[in-house]
Amino acid sequence: MAGRGKRLPAPRRTGAEPLRILYLHQHHSGPGGSTATRSDGLARALAAQGHAVTLACGRYDGAVSGLDGPFRRGRREGRLGGVRVVEFDIPCGNAMPLRGRAGAFLRFAAHATPLALRAEFDLVVASSTPLTVAIPALAAHAARGTPFVFEIRDPWPEVPRALGGVPRPVLAAMESLANAACRRAAAVVALSDGMAETARARGADPARVHVVPNGCDLHAFGPHVAPWRPHQAAAWECLAVYAGAHGRANGLGALLDAAALLRARGEHRLRILLVGQGAEKPALVARADAEGLDNVTFLDPLPRAALGGLYAGSQVALHLLAGLPAFAEWTAPNKIMDGLAAGLPVVTNQAGRAARIVATGPSGIAVPAGDAAALADALTRLAADPALRARMGGAARRQAVTTWDRRLLAERFCAVIEEAGRRAPPPPRALAGVAR
């Protein structure tokens, strides 16, 4: 029997034995939802390699776990695509106030921690955001020595600090949690080089930091998908689609500014579609109505299959964020990947990584963030030149197939997970004395 205060050792892995993996992603969604499906694809890829995967999530707005049974004592579970899915009855969404979202983050961490502690998992994957998902992983590491992989989808607290509005004590707590997660992880998976740099700056072992970006879903998006267009779209209109969150970080006010300029110029060839939801959507809809922006159409969030059809029926994909310099290297947006997979030219208002991706094709046009005139000019240029759209769209699809196929990126992710599962990091400093 272990003595008081001693760490219980986690099982050691040798060779290529299957791993028992707990994948924590509060905002997980399967293909039936309207949000990103990265965790679903990666969990299924791990299961296809023979690993036993349990994926724990909450109830995120627009997400569909795939489970349809009733919640009992705040949770339900089942097997989907070879993965055991545990869903906690914890609602969360971008339209919630900050206090409500923070409460949901902490409740999920509280529910997931006993799962990480009680089950005999060989490895935990903690996928952030939210950053609080690292709490169960750190708890299992401290109590049982279970190695964990920290996956950074958005760098926190860097992004909340850049956006502002978060109290200093909360940012300080985030800082400590992010430092602990990066330093104690057996591996860190970042979605961009910029995110990887934040992990190294927080003390992560550079040899254990890996970049596995978002990829293209070549099944849901592409020329093989049957197209459709909303009833508001005239047959002659060029459709430019933005699909994603309508929040403060997305800077969609600049898109309405561009729509107003296009209308003032008498540009009738182009319609802007905004698909999704978020805290800023009511104000955006009210503004479009007040200004008579009849070249803008708002749509509710769409399941991935329907979204793929809308992209197939559109001519331009939009990737927009607020004008924060930090976003240039910290983002790995699905919007660009979906546009490339659909074979559409992409207009982005971000410098750095996003601009480099569209320049590589060249598969799109990059404009300065917040520059409504430049955005309107780019849209006008594409609306007026079908041959340019075809060239850029063809280059976009080639990039998607040769560079960004998410099945190839899933292989890289699986290799990182398997390597992390074969070796545990040194015990945390605070516990090293009692562990001896």
C-alpha positions as a Markdown table, in Angstrom:
| # | Residue | x | y | z |
|---|---|---|---|---|
| 1 | Met | 0.0 | 0.0 | 0.0 |
| 2 | Ala | 1.3 | 3.4 | -0.9 |
| 3 | Gly | 2.3 | 5.6 | 2.0 |
| 4 | Arg | 0.6 | 8.9 | 2.8 |
| 5 | Gly | 1.7 | 11.6 | 0.3 |
| 6 | Lys | 3.3 | 9.3 | -2.2 |
| 7 | Arg | 2.5 | 9.5 | -5.9 |
| 8 | Leu | 0.8 | 6.4 | -7.3 |
| 9 | Pro | 2.8 | 5.4 | -10.4 |
| 10 | Ala | 1.0 | 5.5 | -13.8 |
| 11 | Pro | 1.4 | 2.3 | -15.9 |
| 12 | Arg | 4.6 | 2.4 | -18.0 |
| 13 | Arg | 4.3 | 1.8 | -21.7 |
| 14 | Thr | 6.7 | -0.2 | -23.8 |
| 15 | Gly | 7.0 | -0.7 | -27.5 |
| 16 | Ala | 4.0 | -0.2 | -29.6 |
| 17 | Glu | 1.3 | -1.3 | -27.1 |
| 18 | Pro | -2.1 | 0.3 | -27.5 |
| 19 | Leu | -2.7 | 3.3 | -25.2 |
| 20 | Arg | -5.7 | 4.1 | -23.0 |
| 21 | Ile | -6.2 | 7.8 | -23.8 |
| 22 | Leu | -8.5 | 10.4 | -22.2 |
| 23 | Tyr | -9.0 | 13.2 | -24.6 |
| 24 | Leu | -10.5 | 16.3 | -22.9 |
| 25 | His | -12.1 | 18.9 | -25.2 |
| 26 | Gln | -14.9 | 20.9 | -23.7 |
| 27 | His | -16.1 | 22.3 | -27.1 |
| 28 | His | -15.9 | 19.0 | -29.0 |
| 29 | Ser | -18.4 | 18.4 | -31.8 |
| 30 | Gly | -19.0 | 15.5 | -34.2 |
| 31 | Pro | -19.8 | 16.0 | -37.9 |
| 32 | Gly | -23.4 | 16.8 | -37.2 |
| 33 | Gly | -22.6 | 20.1 | -35.5 |
| 34 | Ser | -21.8 | 23.5 | -36.9 |
| 35 | Thr | -18.5 | 23.9 | -35.2 |
| 36 | Ala | -15.0 | 22.6 | -35.8 |
| 37 | Thr | -14.5 | 18.8 | -35.7 |
| 38 | Arg | -10.8 | 18.6 | -35.1 |
| 39 | Ser | -11.0 | 16.6 | -31.9 |
| 40 | Asp | -13.5 | 14.2 | -33.5 |
| 41 | Gly | -11.2 | 13.5 | -36.4 |
| 42 | Leu | -8.1 | 13.1 | -34.2 |
| 43 | Ala | -9.8 | 10.9 | -31.7 |
| 44 | Arg | -11.1 | 8.6 | -34.5 |
| 45 | Ala | -7.6 | 8.5 | -36.0 |
| 46 | Leu | -6.2 | 7.4 | -32.6 |
| 47 | Ala | -8.9 | 4.8 | -32.3 |
| 48 | Ala | -8.1 | 3.5 | -35.8 |
| 49 | Gln | -4.5 | 3.0 | -34.7 |
| 50 | Gly | -5.8 | 0.6 | -32.0 |
| 51 | His | -5.8 | 2.9 | -29.0 |
| 52 | Ala | -8.7 | 2.9 | -26.5 |
| 53 | Val | -9.9 | 6.5 | -26.6 |
| 54 | Thr | -12.3 | 8.2 | -24.2 |
| 55 | Leu | -13.3 | 11.7 | -25.3 |
| 56 | Ala | -14.9 | 14.0 | -22.6 |
| 57 | Cys | -16.8 | 17.2 | -23.6 |
| 58 | Gly | -19.5 | 19.6 | -22.5 |
| 59 | Arg | -22.5 | 21.1 | -24.4 |
| 60 | Tyr | -21.1 | 23.8 | -26.6 |
| 61 | Asp | -23.4 | 26.0 | -28.7 |
| 62 | Gly | -23.5 | 24.6 | -32.2 |
| 63 | Ala | -21.8 | 21.4 | -31.3 |
| 64 | Val | -23.4 | 18.0 | -31.6 |
| 65 | Ser | -21.6 | 15.2 | -29.7 |
| 66 | Gly | -23.6 | 12.5 | -31.6 |
| 67 | Leu | -25.1 | 11.1 | -28.3 |
| 68 | Asp | -28.9 | 11.3 | -28.1 |
| 69 | Gly | -29.8 | 9.5 | -24.8 |
| 70 | Pro | -30.9 | 11.4 | -21.7 |
| 71 | Phe | -28.4 | 12.8 | -19.2 |
| 72 | Arg | -28.3 | 11.0 | -15.9 |
| 73 | Arg | -26.6 | 12.7 | -13.0 |
| 74 | Gly | -25.3 | 15.3 | -15.3 |
| 75 | Arg | -23.7 | 13.1 | -17.9 |
| 76 | Arg | -24.3 | 10.6 | -20.7 |
| 77 | Glu | -22.0 | 8.4 | -22.7 |
| 78 | Gly | -21.8 | 6.1 | -25.7 |
| 79 | Arg | -19.5 | 4.8 | -28.4 |
| 80 | Leu | -19.2 | 6.7 | -31.7 |
| 81 | Gly | -16.8 | 5.8 | -34.5 |
| 82 | Gly | -14.7 | 3.5 | -32.2 |
| 83 | Val | -14.5 | 6.3 | -29.5 |
| 84 | Arg | -16.1 | 6.3 | -26.1 |
| 85 | Val | -17.7 | 9.8 | -25.7 |
| 86 | Val | -18.6 | 11.2 | -22.3 |
| 87 | Glu | -20.7 | 14.3 | -22.5 |
| 88 | Phe | -21.3 | 16.4 | -19.4 |
| 89 | Asp | -24.5 | 18.5 | -19.2 |
| 90 | Ile | -22.6 | 21.8 | -19.0 |
| 91 | Pro | -23.9 | 24.4 | -21.5 |
| 92 | Cys | -21.4 | 26.9 | -22.9 |
| 93 | Gly | -21.3 | 29.4 | -25.8 |
| 94 | Asn | -19.7 | 32.6 | -27.1 |
| 95 | Ala | -23.0 | 34.5 | -26.6 |
| 96 | Met | -22.8 | 33.9 | -22.8 |
| 97 | Pro | -21.4 | 36.7 | -20.6 |
| 98 | Leu | -17.8 | 36.3 | -19.4 |
| 99 | Arg | -18.9 | 35.2 | -15.9 |
| 100 | Gly | -21.2 | 32.5 | -17.3 |
| 101 | Arg | -18.5 | 31.1 | -19.6 |
| 102 | Ala | -16.0 | 31.2 | -16.8 |
| 103 | Gly | -18.4 | 29.2 | -14.6 |
| 104 | Ala | -18.9 | 26.6 | -17.4 |
| 105 | Phe | -15.2 | 26.3 | -17.8 |
| 106 | Leu | -14.7 | 25.6 | -14.1 |
| 107 | Arg | -17.6 | 23.2 | -13.9 |
| 108 | Phe | -16.2 | 21.1 | -16.8 |
| 109 | Ala | -12.8 | 21.0 | -15.1 |
| 110 | Ala | -14.5 | 19.9 | -11.9 |
| 111 | His | -16.4 | 17.1 | -13.6 |
| 112 | Ala | -13.5 | 15.9 | -15.7 |
| 113 | Thr | -11.0 | 15.8 | -12.9 |
| 114 | Pro | -12.5 | 12.7 | -11.2 |
| 115 | Leu | -12.7 | 11.0 | -14.5 |
| 116 | Ala | -9.0 | 11.6 | -15.1 |
| 117 | Leu | -8.1 | 10.5 | -11.5 |
| 118 | Arg | -10.3 | 7.4 | -11.2 |
| 119 | Ala | -9.8 | 5.7 | -14.6 |
| 120 | Glu | -6.5 | 4.0 | -15.3 |
| 121 | Phe | -5.6 | 6.0 | -18.4 |
| 122 | Asp | -2.1 | 5.8 | -19.8 |
| 123 | Leu | -2.2 | 9.4 | -21.2 |
| 124 | Val | -4.4 | 12.5 | -21.0 |
| 125 | Val | -4.8 | 14.9 | -23.9 |
| 126 | Ala | -5.9 | 18.3 | -22.7 |
| 127 | Ser | -7.1 | 20.5 | -25.6 |
| 128 | Ser | -7.4 | 24.3 | -24.9 |
| 129 | Thr | -9.4 | 26.5 | -25.2 |
| 130 | Pro | -10.6 | 26.8 | -22.5 |
| 131 | Leu | -7.3 | 26.8 | -20.6 |
| 132 | Thr | -9.1 | 25.3 | -17.5 |
| 133 | Val | -9.0 | 21.9 | -19.4 |
| 134 | Ala | -5.5 | 21.6 | -18.2 |
| 135 | Ile | -6.6 | 21.3 | -14.5 |
| 136 | Pro | -7.7 | 17.6 | -14.8 |
| 137 | Ala | -4.5 | 16.7 | -16.7 |
| 138 | Leu | -2.3 | 18.4 | -14.1 |
| 139 | Ala | -4.3 | 16.7 | -11.3 |
| 140 | Ala | -3.8 | 13.2 | -12.8 |
| 141 | His | -0.2 | 13.9 | -13.4 |
| 142 | Ala | 0.3 | 15.0 | -9.8 |
| 143 | Ala | -1.7 | 12.2 | -8.2 |
| 144 | Arg | -0.7 | 9.3 | -10.5 |
| 145 | Gly | 2.2 | 10.5 | -12.6 |
| 146 | Thr | 0.0 | 10.2 | -15.7 |
| 147 | Pro | 1.7 | 11.9 | -18.6 |
| 148 | Phe | -0.4 | 14.4 | -20.6 |
| 149 | Val | -0.2 | 16.2 | -23.9 |
| 150 | Phe | -1.3 | 19.9 | -23.9 |
| 151 | Glu | -2.9 | 20.9 | -27.1 |
| 152 | Ile | -3.0 | 24.7 | -27.7 |
| 153 | Arg | -5.8 | 25.8 | -30.1 |
| 154 | Asp | -5.7 | 29.4 | -28.9 |
| 155 | Pro | -2.9 | 30.8 | -26.7 |
| 156 | Trp | -4.4 | 31.8 | -23.4 |
| 157 | Pro | -3.9 | 34.1 | -21.6 |
| 158 | Glu | -2.3 | 35.9 | -24.5 |
| 159 | Val | -5.5 | 36.3 | -26.5 |
| 160 | Pro | -7.8 | 37.4 | -23.6 |
| 161 | Arg | -5.1 | 39.9 | -22.6 |
| 162 | Ala | -4.8 | 41.3 | -26.1 |
| 163 | Leu | -8.6 | 41.7 | -26.4 |
| 164 | Gly | -8.9 | 43.3 | -22.9 |
| 165 | Gly | -11.8 | 43.2 | -20.5 |
| 166 | Val | -10.5 | 40.3 | -18.3 |
| 167 | Pro | -9.7 | 41.2 | -14.7 |
| 168 | Arg | -6.0 | 41.1 | -13.7 |
| 169 | Pro | -6.4 | 38.4 | -11.0 |
| 170 | Val | -8.0 | 36.2 | -13.6 |
| 171 | Leu | -5.2 | 36.8 | -16.1 |
| 172 | Ala | -2.7 | 36.0 | -13.3 |
| 173 | Ala | -4.4 | 32.7 | -12.6 |
| 174 | Met | -4.4 | 31.9 | -16.3 |
| 175 | Glu | -0.7 | 32.7 | -16.5 |
| 176 | Ser | 0.2 | 30.3 | -13.7 |
| 177 | Leu | -2.0 | 27.5 | -15.2 |
| 178 | Ala | -0.5 | 28.0 | -18.7 |
| 179 | Asn | 3.0 | 27.9 | -17.3 |
| 180 | Ala | 2.3 | 24.7 | -15.4 |
| 181 | Ala | 0.7 | 23.0 | -18.4 |
| 182 | Cys | 3.5 | 23.9 | -20.7 |
| 183 | Arg | 6.3 | 22.9 | -18.3 |
| 184 | Arg | 4.9 | 19.6 | -17.1 |
| 185 | Ala | 3.5 | 18.3 | -20.4 |
| 186 | Ala | 5.1 | 15.2 | -21.9 |
| 187 | Ala | 4.4 | 17.0 | -25.2 |
| 188 | Val | 2.8 | 20.2 | -26.4 |
| 189 | Val | 0.8 | 20.3 | -29.7 |
| 190 | Ala | 0.4 | 23.8 | -31.1 |
| 191 | Leu | -1.7 | 24.7 | -34.1 |
| 192 | Ser | 0.7 | 27.3 | -35.4 |
| 193 | Asp | 4.4 | 28.3 | -35.1 |
| 194 | Gly | 3.3 | 31.4 | -33.2 |
| 195 | Met | 1.4 | 29.3 | -30.6 |
| 196 | Ala | 4.4 | 26.9 | -30.4 |
| 197 | Glu | 6.6 | 30.0 | -29.5 |
| 198 | Thr | 4.3 | 30.9 | -26.7 |
| 199 | Ala | 4.7 | 27.4 | -25.3 |
| 200 | Arg | 8.5 | 27.6 | -25.4 |
| 201 | Ala | 8.4 | 31.0 | -23.8 |
| 202 | Arg | 6.4 | 29.4 | -20.9 |
| 203 | Gly | 9.1 | 26.9 | -20.3 |
| 204 | Ala | 8.1 | 23.9 | -22.5 |
| 205 | Asp | 10.9 | 21.7 | -23.5 |
| 206 | Pro | 11.6 | 22.8 | -27.2 |
| 207 | Ala | 12.1 | 19.1 | -28.1 |
| 208 | Arg | 8.6 | 18.3 | -27.0 |
| 209 | Val | 6.8 | 21.1 | -28.8 |
| 210 | His | 5.2 | 20.1 | -32.0 |
| 211 | Val | 3.1 | 22.0 | -34.6 |
| 212 | Val | 0.1 | 20.1 | -36.0 |
| 213 | Pro | -2.1 | 22.8 | -37.7 |
| 214 | Asn | -5.8 | 22.6 | -38.6 |
| 215 | Gly | -6.3 | 20.8 | -41.9 |
| 216 | Cys | -8.8 | 20.5 | -44.7 |
| 217 | Asp | -11.8 | 18.2 | -44.6 |
| 218 | Leu | -11.7 | 17.0 | -48.2 |
| 219 | His | -14.8 | 15.0 | -47.7 |
| 220 | Ala | -17.2 | 17.7 | -46.5 |
| 221 | Phe | -15.8 | 20.4 | -48.8 |
| 222 | Gly | -14.8 | 20.3 | -52.5 |
| 223 | Pro | -16.0 | 20.2 | -56.1 |
| 224 | His | -17.8 | 16.9 | -55.5 |
| 225 | Val | -20.3 | 18.5 | -53.0 |
| 226 | Ala | -23.7 | 19.4 | -54.3 |
| 227 | Pro | -24.1 | 23.2 | -54.2 |
| 228 | Trp | -26.9 | 25.3 | -52.8 |
| 229 | Arg | -27.5 | 29.0 | -52.4 |
| 230 | Pro | -29.8 | 30.9 | -50.0 |
| 231 | His | -33.1 | 32.2 | -51.4 |
| 232 | Gln | -31.9 | 35.8 | -50.9 |
| 233 | Ala | -29.1 | 35.3 | -53.5 |
| 234 | Ala | -29.9 | 36.2 | -57.1 |
| 235 | Ala | -28.5 | 33.9 | -59.8 |
| 236 | Trp | -26.0 | 36.5 | -61.0 |
| 237 | Glu | -24.6 | 37.4 | -57.6 |
| 238 | Cys | -21.1 | 36.4 | -56.5 |
| 239 | Leu | -21.4 | 35.1 | -53.0 |
| 240 | Ala | -18.7 | 35.8 | -50.4 |
| 241 | Val | -19.2 | 33.6 | -47.3 |
| 242 | Tyr | -18.0 | 34.1 | -43.8 |
| 243 | Ala | -18.8 | 31.1 | -41.5 |
| 244 | Gly | -17.9 | 31.2 | -37.9 |
| 245 | Ala | -18.2 | 33.0 | -34.6 |
| 246 | His | -19.7 | 36.5 | -34.5 |
| 247 | Gly | -17.7 | 37.8 | -31.5 |
| 248 | Arg | -15.5 | 40.7 | -30.5 |
| 249 | Ala | -12.4 | 38.9 | -31.7 |
| 250 | Asn | -13.8 | 38.5 | -35.3 |
| 251 | Gly | -14.0 | 42.1 | -36.2 |
| 252 | Leu | -17.0 | 41.8 | -38.4 |
| 253 | Gly | -17.9 | 45.4 | -38.2 |
| 254 | Ala | -15.2 | 46.0 | -40.9 |
| 255 | Leu | -17.1 | 43.6 | -43.1 |
| 256 | Leu | -20.3 | 45.7 | -42.8 |
| 257 | Asp | -18.2 | 48.8 | -43.4 |
| 258 | Ala | -17.1 | 47.1 | -46.7 |
| 259 | Ala | -20.7 | 46.2 | -47.5 |
| 260 | Ala | -21.7 | 49.8 | -47.1 |
| 261 | Leu | -18.9 | 51.0 | -49.4 |
| 262 | Leu | -19.9 | 48.4 | -52.0 |
| 263 | Arg | -23.5 | 49.6 | -51.9 |
| 264 | Ala | -22.5 | 53.2 | -52.1 |
| 265 | Arg | -20.4 | 52.4 | -55.2 |
| 266 | Gly | -23.4 | 50.8 | -56.9 |
| 267 | Glu | -21.7 | 47.3 | -56.8 |
| 268 | His | -24.6 | 44.9 | -57.3 |
| 269 | Arg | -22.7 | 41.8 | -58.4 |
| 270 | Leu | -21.8 | 40.7 | -54.9 |
| 271 | Arg | -23.6 | 39.4 | -51.8 |
| 272 | Ile | -22.0 | 38.9 | -48.4 |
| 273 | Leu | -23.2 | 35.9 | -46.3 |
| 274 | Leu | -22.5 | 35.7 | -42.6 |
| 275 | Val | -23.2 | 32.3 | -41.1 |
| 276 | Gly | -23.0 | 31.6 | -37.4 |
| 277 | Gln | -23.8 | 33.1 | -34.0 |
| 278 | Gly | -22.1 | 35.0 | -31.2 |
| 279 | Ala | -22.4 | 37.8 | -28.8 |
| 280 | Glu | -22.0 | 40.5 | -31.5 |
| 281 | Lys | -24.6 | 39.1 | -34.0 |
| 282 | Pro | -27.7 | 41.0 | -32.7 |
| 283 | Ala | -25.8 | 44.3 | -33.0 |
| 284 | Leu | -24.5 | 43.4 | -36.5 |
| 285 | Val | -28.0 | 42.4 | -37.7 |
| 286 | Ala | -29.5 | 45.6 | -36.2 |
| 287 | Arg | -26.9 | 47.7 | -37.9 |
| 288 | Ala | -27.4 | 46.0 | -41.3 |
| 289 | Asp | -31.1 | 46.6 | -41.0 |
| 290 | Ala | -30.7 | 50.3 | -39.9 |
| 291 | Glu | -28.3 | 51.1 | -42.8 |
| 292 | Gly | -30.3 | 49.2 | -45.4 |
| 293 | Leu | -27.5 | 46.9 | -46.3 |
| 294 | Asp | -29.5 | 44.6 | -48.6 |
| 295 | Asn | -26.3 | 43.1 | -49.9 |
| 296 | Val | -25.7 | 41.3 | -46.6 |
| 297 | Thr | -27.5 | 38.1 | -45.6 |
| 298 | Phe | -27.3 | 36.5 | -42.1 |
| 299 | Leu | -27.8 | 32.8 | -41.7 |
| 300 | Asp | -28.0 | 30.6 | -38.6 |
| 301 | Pro | -25.2 | 28.1 | -37.9 |
| 302 | Leu | -25.2 | 25.2 | -40.4 |
| 303 | Pro | -24.2 | 21.6 | -39.9 |
| 304 | Arg | -20.9 | 20.8 | -41.6 |
| 305 | Ala | -22.6 | 18.9 | -44.5 |
| 306 | Ala | -24.9 | 21.9 | -45.3 |
| 307 | Leu | -22.0 | 24.3 | -44.9 |
| 308 | Gly | -20.0 | 22.3 | -47.5 |
| 309 | Gly | -22.9 | 22.8 | -49.9 |
| 310 | Leu | -23.1 | 26.5 | -49.3 |
| 311 | Tyr | -19.3 | 26.8 | -49.9 |
| 312 | Ala | -19.8 | 24.8 | -53.1 |
| 313 | Gly | -22.5 | 27.3 | -54.2 |
| 314 | Ser | -20.4 | 30.4 | -53.3 |
| 315 | Gln | -17.5 | 32.1 | -55.1 |
| 316 | Val | -15.4 | 33.6 | -52.3 |
| 317 | Ala | -14.4 | 32.5 | -48.8 |
| 318 | Leu | -13.8 | 35.1 | -46.1 |
| 319 | His | -11.4 | 34.9 | -43.1 |
| 320 | Leu | -11.7 | 37.9 | -40.8 |
| 321 | Leu | -10.4 | 38.8 | -37.3 |
| 322 | Ala | -10.1 | 42.0 | -35.3 |
| 323 | Gly | -7.1 | 44.2 | -36.0 |
| 324 | Leu | -4.8 | 42.8 | -33.2 |
| 325 | Pro | -1.2 | 42.4 | -34.3 |
| 326 | Ala | -0.9 | 39.3 | -32.0 |
| 327 | Phe | -3.4 | 37.5 | -34.2 |
| 328 | Ala | -1.0 | 37.4 | -37.1 |
| 329 | Glu | 0.9 | 34.3 | -35.9 |
| 330 | Trp | -1.4 | 33.0 | -33.1 |
| 331 | Thr | -4.3 | 31.8 | -35.2 |
| 332 | Ala | -4.9 | 28.6 | -37.2 |
| 333 | Pro | -8.4 | 29.3 | -38.6 |
| 334 | Asn | -10.7 | 26.6 | -39.9 |
| 335 | Lys | -12.2 | 29.3 | -42.2 |
| 336 | Ile | -9.1 | 29.3 | -44.4 |
| 337 | Met | -8.9 | 25.5 | -44.5 |
| 338 | Asp | -12.6 | 25.2 | -45.4 |
| 339 | Gly | -12.2 | 27.7 | -48.2 |
| 340 | Leu | -9.1 | 26.0 | -49.6 |
| 341 | Ala | -10.8 | 22.6 | -49.5 |
| 342 | Ala | -13.9 | 24.0 | -51.3 |
| 343 | Gly | -11.6 | 25.4 | -54.0 |
| 344 | Leu | -12.5 | 29.0 | -53.4 |
| 345 | Pro | -10.3 | 32.1 | -53.4 |
| 346 | Val | -9.8 | 33.2 | -49.8 |
| 347 | Val | -9.9 | 36.9 | -48.7 |
| 348 | Thr | -8.2 | 37.4 | -45.4 |
| 349 | Asn | -7.6 | 40.5 | -43.4 |
| 350 | Gln | -4.7 | 39.1 | -41.4 |
| 351 | Ala | -1.0 | 39.5 | -42.0 |
| 352 | Gly | 1.5 | 36.8 | -41.0 |
| 353 | Arg | 0.5 | 33.2 | -41.3 |
| 354 | Ala | -2.9 | 33.7 | -43.0 |
| 355 | Ala | -1.4 | 36.0 | -45.6 |
| 356 | Arg | 1.5 | 33.5 | -46.3 |
| 357 | Ile | -1.0 | 30.7 | -46.9 |
| 358 | Val | -3.0 | 32.6 | -49.5 |
| 359 | Ala | 0.1 | 34.0 | -51.1 |
| 360 | Thr | 1.6 | 30.5 | -51.6 |
| 361 | Gly | -1.1 | 29.4 | -54.1 |
| 362 | Pro | -1.7 | 32.2 | -54.9 |
| 363 | Ser | -5.1 | 31.2 | -53.6 |
| 364 | Gly | -6.5 | 34.5 | -52.4 |
| 365 | Ile | -6.0 | 38.1 | -51.4 |
| 366 | Ala | -4.7 | 39.5 | -48.1 |
| 367 | Val | -5.8 | 43.0 | -47.0 |
| 368 | Pro | -5.0 | 45.0 | -43.9 |
| 369 | Ala | -7.1 | 44.4 | -40.8 |
| 370 | Gly | -9.8 | 47.0 | -40.3 |
| 371 | Asp | -9.3 | 48.5 | -43.8 |
| 372 | Ala | -12.8 | 48.4 | -45.2 |
| 373 | Ala | -11.9 | 50.1 | -48.5 |
| 374 | Ala | -9.2 | 47.4 | -49.2 |
| 375 | Leu | -11.6 | 44.7 | -48.3 |
| 376 | Ala | -14.3 | 46.1 | -50.6 |
| 377 | Asp | -11.7 | 46.5 | -53.4 |
| 378 | Ala | -10.6 | 42.8 | -53.1 |
| 379 | Leu | -14.2 | 41.7 | -53.2 |
| 380 | Thr | -15.0 | 43.9 | -56.2 |
| 381 | Arg | -11.9 | 42.5 | -58.0 |
| 382 | Leu | -13.0 | 38.9 | -57.5 |
| 383 | Ala | -16.6 | 39.6 | -58.4 |
| 384 | Ala | -15.5 | 41.2 | -61.7 |
| 385 | Asp | -13.1 | 38.5 | -62.8 |
| 386 | Pro | -14.4 | 34.9 | -63.0 |
| 387 | Ala | -11.1 | 33.8 | -64.6 |
| 388 | Leu | -9.1 | 35.1 | -61.6 |
| 389 | Arg | -11.5 | 33.3 | -59.2 |
| 390 | Ala | -11.0 | 30.1 | -61.2 |
| 391 | Arg | -7.2 | 30.3 | -61.0 |
| 392 | Met | -7.1 | 31.1 | -57.3 |
| 393 | Gly | -9.7 | 28.5 | -56.6 |
| 394 | Gly | -7.8 | 25.8 | -58.4 |
| 395 | Ala | -4.7 | 26.7 | -56.5 |
| 396 | Ala | -6.6 | 26.6 | -53.3 |
| 397 | Arg | -7.8 | 23.1 | -53.9 |
| 398 | Arg | -4.3 | 21.9 | -54.8 |
| 399 | Gln | -3.0 | 23.4 | -51.6 |
| 400 | Ala | -5.7 | 21.6 | -49.7 |
| 401 | Val | -4.9 | 18.2 | -51.2 |
| 402 | Thr | -1.1 | 18.4 | -51.2 |
| 403 | Thr | -0.4 | 20.3 | -48.0 |
| 404 | Trp | -3.4 | 20.5 | -45.7 |
| 405 | Asp | -5.2 | 17.2 | -45.9 |
| 406 | Arg | -6.2 | 16.6 | -42.3 |
| 407 | Arg | -5.8 | 12.9 | -42.7 |
| 408 | Leu | -2.0 | 13.5 | -43.2 |
| 409 | Leu | -1.9 | 15.9 | -40.2 |
| 410 | Ala | -3.8 | 13.3 | -38.1 |
| 411 | Glu | -0.9 | 10.8 | -38.7 |
| 412 | Arg | 1.5 | 13.4 | -37.3 |
| 413 | Phe | -0.7 | 14.0 | -34.3 |
| 414 | Cys | -0.9 | 10.2 | -33.6 |
| 415 | Ala | 2.8 | 9.9 | -33.7 |
| 416 | Val | 3.2 | 12.7 | -31.1 |
| 417 | Ile | 0.7 | 11.1 | -28.8 |
| 418 | Glu | 2.3 | 7.6 | -29.1 |
| 419 | Glu | 5.7 | 9.0 | -28.4 |
| 420 | Ala | 4.4 | 10.9 | -25.3 |
| 421 | Gly | 2.7 | 7.8 | -24.1 |
| 422 | Arg | 5.9 | 5.8 | -24.2 |
| 423 | Arg | 7.7 | 8.1 | -21.8 |
| 424 | Ala | 6.6 | 10.2 | -18.9 |
| 425 | Pro | 8.1 | 13.6 | -18.1 |
| 426 | Pro | 10.1 | 14.1 | -14.9 |
| 427 | Pro | 7.9 | 14.4 | -11.8 |
| 428 | Pro | 6.8 | 17.9 | -10.9 |
| 429 | Arg | 9.2 | 19.8 | -8.7 |
| 430 | Ala | 6.7 | 20.3 | -5.9 |
| 431 | Leu | 6.2 | 16.6 | -5.7 |
| 432 | Ala | 9.7 | 15.2 | -6.4 |
| 433 | Gly | 10.7 | 15.1 | -2.7 |
| 434 | Val | 7.8 | 13.0 | -1.5 |
| 435 | Ala | 8.0 | 10.8 | -4.6 |
| 436 | Arg | 11.5 | 9.5 | -3.8 |
